[in-house]
Amino acid sequence: MLLKLGLPKGSLQESTFNIFKKAGFNINSSSRSYYPGVDDPEIAITLVRAQEMARYVAEGVFDAGLTGYDWMVESGEKVKIVDRLVYGKVGLRPVRWVLAVPEDSKIKSVKDLQGKRISTELVNTTKNYLKKNGVTADVGFSWGATEAKPPYLADAIVELTETGSSLRANKLRIVETLLESTTVMIANEKSLKDKWKAQKLDNIMLLLKGALNAEEKVGLKLNLHKKDLKSILKILPALKKPTVSYLLGEGKTWMAIEVVIDEKKVRELVPKLKENGAIDIIEYPLNKVIY
């Protein structure tokens, strides 16, 4: 049996390969290859643009594929969302498609777009948004450099942003958010009805989500005297409750604690732990956290 899996080529490719590696799948691909190898003989991978993924999944060319929720919506294809994976090309947060105009524009809301020119890659979604708000405007497809088009080539744009910094750098102001998007695993109904393929896909998603859960988290181990336990637990965060055990041969006077915490908290936490009696403090990276 073989699961035909589509992965996004382009801006999401590197981050997708990294997540798969942490999940335990090593993907080998040259810069020009559209058919990378993977160390799982039950998976066949093809790289295509995220914008095209839903069509190939819907047609059965792929059993499943990773793409953006935005491009799935834009395509209008009938596919099923298996699950969402919150990651992008630079961070672990959703991205937004926003309506933006020049800083000095008189446009304050979508209602002010009546008869205006809008440039975007997300044409169908933008048209549907305008229709929902009772607005008629000229929506044109942008082949790139969308942020440079206002005010001469367009009155407004609908553009993808993660932080908004690029829009601000181009002296653009966000008016409204049209759509929030994350990476999604999609599949067609036929593949999901196949028990082997559905189970294989569930297993892959379990590992991928475990890898994402581990992002920005680390494991922390430390030893302490029993008398310091209460003070240490007061300052020690954990995903749930910390694991506490006695050290062998110490007569139940020395203890060990192990926790999983946000990496950004470690810098301030370690000195406090040391001050409260912790010794032998070890920080270590994580590949997967399965809840």
Order of alpha helices (4+ residues) and beta strands (2+ residues): beta-alpha-beta-beta-beta-alpha-beta-alpha-beta-beta-beta-alpha-beta-beta-alpha-beta-beta-alpha-alpha-beta-alpha-beta-beta-alpha-beta
